[in-house]
């Protein structure tokens, strides 16, 4: 095999590896988006629960859930804290 042929073969291998890496990155990005959407949906459900507990007069439970929600949002999702509906109404 000549030096030119070796370079062409190496270039083809790199090209195939690059394509595989790009495909894997796309898969990971899609998975990340699904997890992000699931976490947002879970926080929305938690918001509903907090509002329901607050409306039922179980404010202690609502406060505990709101603290949990705040921790999840700021420490796990690394997002700014956002008031829950019961905090906005007060």
SVG drawing of the C-alpha trace seen along z (x, -y; Angstrom):
<svg xmlns="http://www.w3.org/2000/svg" viewBox="-60 -38 64 40">
<polyline fill="none" stroke="black" stroke-width="0.4" points="0.0,0.0 1.4,-3.4 1.5,-6.4 -1.4,-8.0 -3.5,-4.9 -2.7,-4.8 -3.7,-8.4 -7.0,-7.8 -7.8,-4.8 -7.0,-6.7 -9.2,-9.6 -12.1,-7.2 -11.7,-5.7 -11.8,-9.1 -14.7,-10.1 -16.7,-7.0 -15.7,-7.7 -16.8,-11.3 -20.2,-10.2 -20.7,-7.7 -19.8,-10.3 -22.2,-12.8 -25.0,-10.2 -24.2,-9.4 -24.3,-13.1 -27.7,-13.5 -29.0,-10.5 -27.7,-12.0 -29.2,-15.4 -32.6,-13.8 -32.4,-11.8 -31.5,-15.0 -34.5,-16.8 -36.8,-13.9 -35.4,-14.0 -35.7,-17.8 -39.4,-17.6 -40.1,-14.8 -38.6,-16.9 -40.7,-20.0 -43.8,-17.8 -43.1,-16.5 -42.6,-20.0 -45.9,-21.0 -47.6,-18.1 -45.9,-19.1 -47.1,-22.7 -50.7,-21.3 -50.3,-19.3 -48.9,-22.3 -51.9,-24.4 -54.3,-21.6 -52.9,-21.2 -52.8,-24.9 -56.5,-25.2 -57.5,-22.3 -56.0,-24.2 -53.1,-21.8 -50.6,-24.7 -47.9,-22.8 -47.8,-20.0 -47.9,-22.6 -44.9,-24.4 -43.0,-21.2 -43.7,-20.3 -42.8,-23.8 -39.4,-23.5 -38.8,-20.2 -39.8,-21.8 -37.4,-24.7 -34.5,-22.3 -35.2,-20.2 -35.4,-23.3 -32.3,-25.1 -29.9,-22.3 -30.8,-19.4 -32.1,-21.3 -29.9,-24.4 -32.7,-26.8 -33.7,-30.0 -36.2,-29.7 -39.7,-30.4 -42.7,-31.0 -45.4,-28.3 -49.0,-29.4 -49.9,-29.4 -47.0,-31.9 -48.1,-34.1 -51.7,-34.3 -50.5,-35.3"/>
</svg>
